[in-house]
Amino acid sequence: ENMKPYIRRLTTKQLKRLGWEESASNSHFDKLLRPTILALAAAADEPATVKEALKRFNSMRKPEDIHPDIRGIIYGTAARLGGQKEFDKLWQMHCTSTNSEERVTLSAALTAFEKPEQIKQALEKITTKDVRLQDAMYWVAYSFMNRYARADTWQWLQDNWAWLKENIGDDLSFYRLPLYAARVQSDSKFLPEYKAFFEPKREPAMNRSIDQGIETIQWQSAWRERDLEAVKKYFGKS
Protein backbone atom coordinates (compact mmCIF):
# COMPACT_ATOMS: atom_id res chain seq x y z
CA GLU A 1 0.00 0.00 0.00
CA ASN A 2 2.87 2.38 0.72
CA MET A 3 4.08 1.97 -2.84
CA LYS A 4 0.83 3.20 -4.36
CA PRO A 5 1.37 6.96 -3.77
CA TYR A 6 4.84 6.61 -5.30
CA ILE A 7 3.43 4.86 -8.40
CA ARG A 8 0.68 7.45 -8.76
CA ARG A 9 3.29 10.22 -8.82
CA LEU A 10 5.47 8.22 -11.19
CA THR A 11 2.68 7.84 -13.75
CA THR A 12 1.01 11.28 -13.46
CA LYS A 13 2.77 13.01 -16.34
CA GLN A 14 2.37 10.21 -18.88
CA LEU A 15 -1.17 9.42 -17.74
CA LYS A 16 -2.19 13.00 -18.45
CA ARG A 17 -0.38 13.01 -21.80
CA LEU A 18 -1.61 9.66 -23.10
CA GLY A 19 -5.08 9.28 -21.64
CA TRP A 20 -7.27 6.32 -22.58
CA GLU A 21 -7.72 6.83 -26.31
CA GLU A 22 -5.25 6.58 -29.15
CA SER A 23 -4.79 9.67 -31.30
CA ALA A 24 -3.29 10.26 -34.71
CA SER A 25 -0.33 12.00 -33.09
CA ASN A 26 0.61 8.95 -31.01
CA SER A 27 3.86 7.31 -31.96
CA HIS A 28 4.30 3.55 -32.05
CA PHE A 29 5.99 3.77 -28.66
CA ASP A 30 3.13 5.82 -27.21
CA LYS A 31 0.75 3.02 -28.21
CA LEU A 32 2.96 0.54 -26.39
CA LEU A 33 3.38 2.79 -23.35
CA ARG A 34 -0.30 3.61 -22.80
CA PRO A 35 -1.36 0.16 -21.47
CA THR A 36 1.64 0.09 -19.13
CA ILE A 37 0.84 3.50 -17.66
CA LEU A 38 -2.86 2.72 -17.32
CA ALA A 39 -2.12 -0.63 -15.67
CA LEU A 40 0.25 0.94 -13.15
CA ALA A 41 -2.15 3.76 -12.35
CA ALA A 42 -5.11 1.41 -11.94
CA ALA A 43 -3.16 -0.96 -9.70
CA ALA A 44 -2.08 2.03 -7.60
CA ASP A 45 -5.73 3.07 -7.16
CA GLU A 46 -5.41 6.36 -9.02
CA PRO A 47 -9.04 7.51 -8.56
CA ALA A 48 -9.84 8.77 -12.06
CA THR A 49 -8.25 5.73 -13.70
CA VAL A 50 -10.12 3.29 -11.49
CA LYS A 51 -13.39 5.14 -12.05
CA GLU A 52 -12.97 5.08 -15.83
CA ALA A 53 -11.97 1.40 -15.86
CA LEU A 54 -15.04 0.41 -13.86
CA LYS A 55 -17.29 2.61 -16.02
CA ARG A 56 -16.04 0.88 -19.15
CA PHE A 57 -16.41 -2.56 -17.61
CA ASN A 58 -19.98 -1.92 -16.47
CA SER A 59 -21.04 -0.54 -19.86
CA MET A 60 -19.44 -3.24 -22.03
CA ARG A 61 -21.56 -6.09 -23.33
CA LYS A 62 -18.89 -8.11 -25.14
CA PRO A 63 -15.06 -8.09 -25.23
CA GLU A 64 -15.04 -6.35 -28.60
CA ASP A 65 -16.51 -3.25 -26.94
CA ILE A 66 -13.06 -2.60 -25.43
CA HIS A 67 -9.79 -2.08 -27.31
CA PRO A 68 -7.75 -5.30 -26.91
CA ASP A 69 -4.71 -3.41 -25.59
CA ILE A 70 -6.60 -2.29 -22.48
CA ARG A 71 -9.07 -5.14 -21.91
CA GLY A 72 -6.82 -6.81 -19.36
CA ILE A 73 -6.56 -3.57 -17.36
CA ILE A 74 -10.32 -3.09 -17.29
CA TYR A 75 -11.03 -6.73 -16.48
CA GLY A 76 -8.35 -6.81 -13.79
CA THR A 77 -9.53 -3.61 -12.10
CA ALA A 78 -13.12 -4.86 -12.01
CA ALA A 79 -11.97 -8.18 -10.57
CA ARG A 80 -9.64 -6.72 -7.95
CA LEU A 81 -12.34 -4.41 -6.61
CA GLY A 82 -15.38 -6.51 -7.44
CA GLY A 83 -17.46 -9.40 -6.21
CA GLN A 84 -19.96 -11.94 -7.50
CA LYS A 85 -21.56 -9.70 -10.13
CA GLU A 86 -18.20 -8.99 -11.75
CA PHE A 87 -17.15 -12.63 -11.51
CA ASP A 88 -20.33 -13.79 -13.21
CA LYS A 89 -19.92 -11.30 -16.06
CA LEU A 90 -16.30 -12.28 -16.68
CA TRP A 91 -17.14 -15.97 -16.49
CA GLN A 92 -19.99 -15.61 -18.97
CA MET A 93 -17.65 -13.88 -21.42
CA HIS A 94 -15.07 -16.61 -20.89
CA CYS A 95 -17.55 -19.37 -21.63
CA THR A 96 -18.90 -17.74 -24.78
CA SER A 97 -15.58 -16.58 -26.24
CA THR A 98 -14.09 -18.62 -29.07
CA ASN A 99 -10.86 -16.64 -29.15
CA SER A 100 -8.01 -18.45 -27.37
CA GLU A 101 -6.10 -15.28 -26.50
CA GLU A 102 -9.23 -13.63 -25.12
CA ARG A 103 -9.97 -16.64 -22.89
CA VAL A 104 -6.47 -16.38 -21.43
CA THR A 105 -6.97 -12.66 -20.76
CA LEU A 106 -10.25 -13.44 -19.04
CA SER A 107 -8.67 -16.22 -17.00
CA ALA A 108 -6.14 -13.70 -15.68
CA ALA A 109 -9.02 -11.55 -14.46
CA LEU A 110 -11.06 -14.42 -13.04
CA THR A 111 -8.10 -15.43 -10.88
CA ALA A 112 -7.41 -11.84 -9.71
CA PHE A 113 -10.27 -11.43 -7.23
CA GLU A 114 -9.36 -10.59 -3.66
CA LYS A 115 -12.49 -11.90 -1.96
CA PRO A 116 -12.41 -15.49 -0.65
CA GLU A 117 -15.68 -16.49 -2.31
CA GLN A 118 -14.49 -15.63 -5.81
CA ILE A 119 -11.02 -17.09 -5.18
CA LYS A 120 -12.65 -20.38 -4.26
CA GLN A 121 -14.92 -20.30 -7.32
CA ALA A 122 -12.02 -19.60 -9.67
CA LEU A 123 -10.00 -22.54 -8.35
CA GLU A 124 -13.00 -24.83 -8.59
CA LYS A 125 -13.49 -23.88 -12.26
CA ILE A 126 -10.09 -25.28 -13.27
CA THR A 127 -11.17 -28.92 -13.22
CA THR A 128 -14.47 -28.32 -15.04
CA LYS A 129 -15.15 -28.89 -18.71
CA ASP A 130 -15.52 -25.13 -19.21
CA VAL A 131 -11.77 -24.60 -18.80
CA ARG A 132 -9.82 -26.20 -21.61
CA LEU A 133 -6.98 -28.43 -20.48
CA GLN A 134 -4.49 -26.35 -22.44
CA ASP A 135 -5.59 -23.31 -20.42
CA ALA A 136 -5.53 -24.92 -16.97
CA MET A 137 -1.92 -24.01 -16.28
CA TYR A 138 -2.69 -20.34 -16.95
CA TRP A 139 -5.34 -20.50 -14.25
CA VAL A 140 -2.94 -22.11 -11.79
CA ALA A 141 -0.06 -19.74 -12.54
CA TYR A 142 -2.27 -16.63 -12.37
CA SER A 143 -3.83 -17.83 -9.11
CA PHE A 144 -0.40 -18.18 -7.54
CA MET A 145 0.44 -14.64 -8.66
CA ASN A 146 -2.59 -13.29 -6.76
CA ARG A 147 -1.26 -12.75 -3.25
CA TYR A 148 -4.77 -13.02 -1.82
CA ALA A 149 -5.19 -16.44 -3.45
CA ARG A 150 -1.68 -17.80 -2.89
CA ALA A 151 -2.37 -19.96 0.17
CA ASP A 152 -5.60 -21.33 -1.30
CA THR A 153 -3.86 -22.10 -4.58
CA TRP A 154 -1.07 -23.99 -2.80
CA GLN A 155 -3.68 -26.09 -1.00
CA TRP A 156 -5.60 -26.61 -4.25
CA LEU A 157 -2.43 -27.78 -5.98
CA GLN A 158 -1.82 -30.40 -3.31
CA ASP A 159 -5.43 -31.56 -3.31
CA ASN A 160 -5.63 -31.79 -7.10
CA TRP A 161 -2.18 -33.13 -7.94
CA ALA A 162 -3.57 -36.46 -9.16
CA TRP A 163 -6.01 -34.68 -11.50
CA LEU A 164 -3.24 -32.46 -12.86
CA LYS A 165 -0.92 -35.40 -13.45
CA GLU A 166 -3.59 -37.46 -15.15
CA ASN A 167 -4.90 -34.69 -17.40
CA ILE A 168 -1.86 -32.50 -18.07
CA GLY A 169 1.03 -34.75 -17.09
CA ASP A 170 2.28 -35.03 -20.68
CA ASP A 171 2.51 -31.26 -21.14
CA LEU A 172 5.70 -29.30 -20.49
CA SER A 173 3.75 -26.83 -18.36
CA PHE A 174 2.97 -29.59 -15.85
CA TYR A 175 6.66 -29.91 -15.06
CA ARG A 176 6.86 -26.19 -14.37
CA LEU A 177 4.39 -26.40 -11.49
CA PRO A 178 7.16 -26.39 -8.85
CA LEU A 179 8.35 -23.07 -10.29
CA TYR A 180 4.86 -21.57 -10.31
CA ALA A 181 4.57 -22.40 -6.62
CA ALA A 182 8.07 -21.20 -5.71
CA ARG A 183 8.44 -17.95 -7.55
CA VAL A 184 5.76 -16.20 -5.45
CA GLN A 185 7.33 -17.20 -2.13
CA SER A 186 9.82 -15.11 -0.19
CA ASP A 187 9.59 -16.67 3.28
CA SER A 188 12.07 -19.35 4.26
CA LYS A 189 9.43 -20.86 6.55
CA PHE A 190 7.64 -22.13 3.45
CA LEU A 191 10.62 -24.14 2.22
CA PRO A 192 10.14 -27.26 4.42
CA GLU A 193 6.50 -27.50 3.32
CA TYR A 194 7.54 -27.08 -0.31
CA LYS A 195 10.15 -29.82 -0.04
CA ALA A 196 7.80 -32.15 1.82
CA PHE A 197 5.34 -32.01 -1.07
CA PHE A 198 7.67 -32.02 -4.08
CA GLU A 199 10.60 -34.20 -3.00
CA PRO A 200 8.56 -37.46 -3.21
CA LYS A 201 7.49 -36.45 -6.73
CA ARG A 202 10.98 -36.27 -8.16
CA GLU A 203 11.45 -37.80 -11.58
CA PRO A 204 13.84 -36.89 -14.40
CA ALA A 205 11.47 -34.41 -16.04
CA MET A 206 10.59 -32.76 -12.72
CA ASN A 207 14.00 -32.60 -11.01
CA ARG A 208 15.22 -29.37 -12.57
CA SER A 209 12.06 -27.42 -11.75
CA ILE A 210 12.08 -28.65 -8.15
CA ASP A 211 15.74 -27.67 -7.72
CA GLN A 212 15.13 -24.28 -9.30
CA GLY A 213 12.10 -23.82 -7.06
CA ILE A 214 14.16 -24.50 -3.94
CA GLU A 215 16.84 -22.05 -5.08
CA THR A 216 14.20 -19.42 -5.90
CA ILE A 217 12.66 -19.60 -2.43
CA GLN A 218 16.12 -19.47 -0.84
CA TRP A 219 17.36 -16.41 -2.69
CA GLN A 220 14.06 -14.52 -2.52
CA SER A 221 13.90 -15.20 1.21
CA ALA A 222 17.48 -13.99 1.66
CA TRP A 223 16.75 -10.84 -0.35
CA ARG A 224 13.62 -10.15 1.68
CA GLU A 225 15.44 -10.67 4.97
CA ARG A 226 18.23 -8.35 3.88
CA ASP A 227 16.22 -5.53 2.28
CA LEU A 228 12.60 -5.58 3.45
CA GLU A 229 12.99 -3.02 6.22
CA ALA A 230 14.93 -0.64 3.97
CA VAL A 231 12.29 -0.92 1.24
CA LYS A 232 9.46 -0.34 3.71
CA LYS A 233 11.29 2.64 5.15
CA TYR A 234 11.87 4.16 1.71
CA PHE A 235 8.28 3.88 0.56
CA GLY A 236 7.00 4.90 3.97
CA LYS A 237 8.72 8.25 3.50
CA SER A 238 7.93 8.75 -0.18
C-alpha positions as CSV (number, residue, x, y, z in Angstrom):
1,E,0.0,0.0,0.0
2,N,2.9,2.4,0.7
3,M,4.1,2.0,-2.8
4,K,0.8,3.2,-4.4
5,P,1.4,7.0,-3.8
6,Y,4.8,6.6,-5.3
7,I,3.4,4.9,-8.4
8,R,0.7,7.4,-8.8
9,R,3.3,10.2,-8.8
10,L,5.5,8.2,-11.2
11,T,2.7,7.8,-13.7
12,T,1.0,11.3,-13.5
13,K,2.8,13.0,-16.3
14,Q,2.4,10.2,-18.9
15,L,-1.2,9.4,-17.7
16,K,-2.2,13.0,-18.4
17,R,-0.4,13.0,-21.8
18,L,-1.6,9.7,-23.1
19,G,-5.1,9.3,-21.6
20,W,-7.3,6.3,-22.6
21,E,-7.7,6.8,-26.3
22,E,-5.2,6.6,-29.1
23,S,-4.8,9.7,-31.3
24,A,-3.3,10.3,-34.7
25,S,-0.3,12.0,-33.1
26,N,0.6,8.9,-31.0
27,S,3.9,7.3,-32.0
28,H,4.3,3.5,-32.0
29,F,6.0,3.8,-28.7
30,D,3.1,5.8,-27.2
31,K,0.8,3.0,-28.2
32,L,3.0,0.5,-26.4
33,L,3.4,2.8,-23.3
34,R,-0.3,3.6,-22.8
35,P,-1.4,0.2,-21.5
36,T,1.6,0.1,-19.1
37,I,0.8,3.5,-17.7
38,L,-2.9,2.7,-17.3
39,A,-2.1,-0.6,-15.7
40,L,0.3,0.9,-13.2
41,A,-2.2,3.8,-12.4
42,A,-5.1,1.4,-11.9
43,A,-3.2,-1.0,-9.7
44,A,-2.1,2.0,-7.6
45,D,-5.7,3.1,-7.2
46,E,-5.4,6.4,-9.0
47,P,-9.0,7.5,-8.6
48,A,-9.8,8.8,-12.1
49,T,-8.3,5.7,-13.7
50,V,-10.1,3.3,-11.5
51,K,-13.4,5.1,-12.0
52,E,-13.0,5.1,-15.8
53,A,-12.0,1.4,-15.9
54,L,-15.0,0.4,-13.9
55,K,-17.3,2.6,-16.0
56,R,-16.0,0.9,-19.2
57,F,-16.4,-2.6,-17.6
58,N,-20.0,-1.9,-16.5
59,S,-21.0,-0.5,-19.9
60,M,-19.4,-3.2,-22.0
61,R,-21.6,-6.1,-23.3
62,K,-18.9,-8.1,-25.1
63,P,-15.1,-8.1,-25.2
64,E,-15.0,-6.3,-28.6
65,D,-16.5,-3.3,-26.9
66,I,-13.1,-2.6,-25.4
67,H,-9.8,-2.1,-27.3
68,P,-7.8,-5.3,-26.9
69,D,-4.7,-3.4,-25.6
70,I,-6.6,-2.3,-22.5
71,R,-9.1,-5.1,-21.9
72,G,-6.8,-6.8,-19.4
73,I,-6.6,-3.6,-17.4
74,I,-10.3,-3.1,-17.3
75,Y,-11.0,-6.7,-16.5
76,G,-8.3,-6.8,-13.8
77,T,-9.5,-3.6,-12.1
78,A,-13.1,-4.9,-12.0
79,A,-12.0,-8.2,-10.6
80,R,-9.6,-6.7,-8.0
81,L,-12.3,-4.4,-6.6
82,G,-15.4,-6.5,-7.4
83,G,-17.5,-9.4,-6.2
84,Q,-20.0,-11.9,-7.5
85,K,-21.6,-9.7,-10.1
86,E,-18.2,-9.0,-11.7
87,F,-17.1,-12.6,-11.5
88,D,-20.3,-13.8,-13.2
89,K,-19.9,-11.3,-16.1
90,L,-16.3,-12.3,-16.7
91,W,-17.1,-16.0,-16.5
92,Q,-20.0,-15.6,-19.0
93,M,-17.7,-13.9,-21.4
94,H,-15.1,-16.6,-20.9
95,C,-17.5,-19.4,-21.6
96,T,-18.9,-17.7,-24.8
97,S,-15.6,-16.6,-26.2
98,T,-14.1,-18.6,-29.1
99,N,-10.9,-16.6,-29.1
100,S,-8.0,-18.4,-27.4
101,E,-6.1,-15.3,-26.5
102,E,-9.2,-13.6,-25.1
103,R,-10.0,-16.6,-22.9
104,V,-6.5,-16.4,-21.4
105,T,-7.0,-12.7,-20.8
106,L,-10.3,-13.4,-19.0
107,S,-8.7,-16.2,-17.0
108,A,-6.1,-13.7,-15.7
109,A,-9.0,-11.5,-14.5
110,L,-11.1,-14.4,-13.0
111,T,-8.1,-15.4,-10.9
112,A,-7.4,-11.8,-9.7
113,F,-10.3,-11.4,-7.2
114,E,-9.4,-10.6,-3.7
115,K,-12.5,-11.9,-2.0
116,P,-12.4,-15.5,-0.6
117,E,-15.7,-16.5,-2.3
118,Q,-14.5,-15.6,-5.8
119,I,-11.0,-17.1,-5.2
120,K,-12.7,-20.4,-4.3
121,Q,-14.9,-20.3,-7.3
122,A,-12.0,-19.6,-9.7
123,L,-10.0,-22.5,-8.3
124,E,-13.0,-24.8,-8.6
125,K,-13.5,-23.9,-12.3
126,I,-10.1,-25.3,-13.3
127,T,-11.2,-28.9,-13.2
128,T,-14.5,-28.3,-15.0
129,K,-15.2,-28.9,-18.7
130,D,-15.5,-25.1,-19.2
131,V,-11.8,-24.6,-18.8
132,R,-9.8,-26.2,-21.6
133,L,-7.0,-28.4,-20.5
134,Q,-4.5,-26.4,-22.4
135,D,-5.6,-23.3,-20.4
136,A,-5.5,-24.9,-17.0
137,M,-1.9,-24.0,-16.3
138,Y,-2.7,-20.3,-16.9
139,W,-5.3,-20.5,-14.3
140,V,-2.9,-22.1,-11.8
141,A,-0.1,-19.7,-12.5
142,Y,-2.3,-16.6,-12.4
143,S,-3.8,-17.8,-9.1
144,F,-0.4,-18.2,-7.5
145,M,0.4,-14.6,-8.7
146,N,-2.6,-13.3,-6.8
147,R,-1.3,-12.7,-3.2
148,Y,-4.8,-13.0,-1.8
149,A,-5.2,-16.4,-3.5
150,R,-1.7,-17.8,-2.9
151,A,-2.4,-20.0,0.2
152,D,-5.6,-21.3,-1.3
153,T,-3.9,-22.1,-4.6
154,W,-1.1,-24.0,-2.8
155,Q,-3.7,-26.1,-1.0
156,W,-5.6,-26.6,-4.2
157,L,-2.4,-27.8,-6.0
158,Q,-1.8,-30.4,-3.3
159,D,-5.4,-31.6,-3.3
160,N,-5.6,-31.8,-7.1
161,W,-2.2,-33.1,-7.9
162,A,-3.6,-36.5,-9.2
163,W,-6.0,-34.7,-11.5
164,L,-3.2,-32.5,-12.9
165,K,-0.9,-35.4,-13.4
166,E,-3.6,-37.5,-15.2
167,N,-4.9,-34.7,-17.4
168,I,-1.9,-32.5,-18.1
169,G,1.0,-34.7,-17.1
170,D,2.3,-35.0,-20.7
171,D,2.5,-31.3,-21.1
172,L,5.7,-29.3,-20.5
173,S,3.7,-26.8,-18.4
174,F,3.0,-29.6,-15.9
175,Y,6.7,-29.9,-15.1
176,R,6.9,-26.2,-14.4
177,L,4.4,-26.4,-11.5
178,P,7.2,-26.4,-8.9
179,L,8.4,-23.1,-10.3
180,Y,4.9,-21.6,-10.3
181,A,4.6,-22.4,-6.6
182,A,8.1,-21.2,-5.7
183,R,8.4,-17.9,-7.6
184,V,5.8,-16.2,-5.5
185,Q,7.3,-17.2,-2.1
186,S,9.8,-15.1,-0.2
187,D,9.6,-16.7,3.3
188,S,12.1,-19.4,4.3
189,K,9.4,-20.9,6.6
190,F,7.6,-22.1,3.5
191,L,10.6,-24.1,2.2
192,P,10.1,-27.3,4.4
193,E,6.5,-27.5,3.3
194,Y,7.5,-27.1,-0.3
195,K,10.1,-29.8,0.0
196,A,7.8,-32.1,1.8
197,F,5.3,-32.0,-1.1
198,F,7.7,-32.0,-4.1
199,E,10.6,-34.2,-3.0
200,P,8.6,-37.5,-3.2
201,K,7.5,-36.4,-6.7
202,R,11.0,-36.3,-8.2
203,E,11.5,-37.8,-11.6
204,P,13.8,-36.9,-14.4
205,A,11.5,-34.4,-16.0
206,M,10.6,-32.8,-12.7
207,N,14.0,-32.6,-11.0
208,R,15.2,-29.4,-12.6
209,S,12.1,-27.4,-11.7
210,I,12.1,-28.7,-8.1
211,D,15.7,-27.7,-7.7
212,Q,15.1,-24.3,-9.3
213,G,12.1,-23.8,-7.1
214,I,14.2,-24.5,-3.9
215,E,16.8,-22.0,-5.1
216,T,14.2,-19.4,-5.9
217,I,12.7,-19.6,-2.4
218,Q,16.1,-19.5,-0.8
219,W,17.4,-16.4,-2.7
220,Q,14.1,-14.5,-2.5
221,S,13.9,-15.2,1.2
222,A,17.5,-14.0,1.7
223,W,16.7,-10.8,-0.3
224,R,13.6,-10.2,1.7
225,E,15.4,-10.7,5.0
226,R,18.2,-8.4,3.9
227,D,16.2,-5.5,2.3
228,L,12.6,-5.6,3.4
229,E,13.0,-3.0,6.2
230,A,14.9,-0.6,4.0
231,V,12.3,-0.9,1.2
232,K,9.5,-0.3,3.7
233,K,11.3,2.6,5.2
234,Y,11.9,4.2,1.7
235,F,8.3,3.9,0.6
236,G,7.0,4.9,4.0
237,K,8.7,8.2,3.5
238,S,7.9,8.7,-0.2
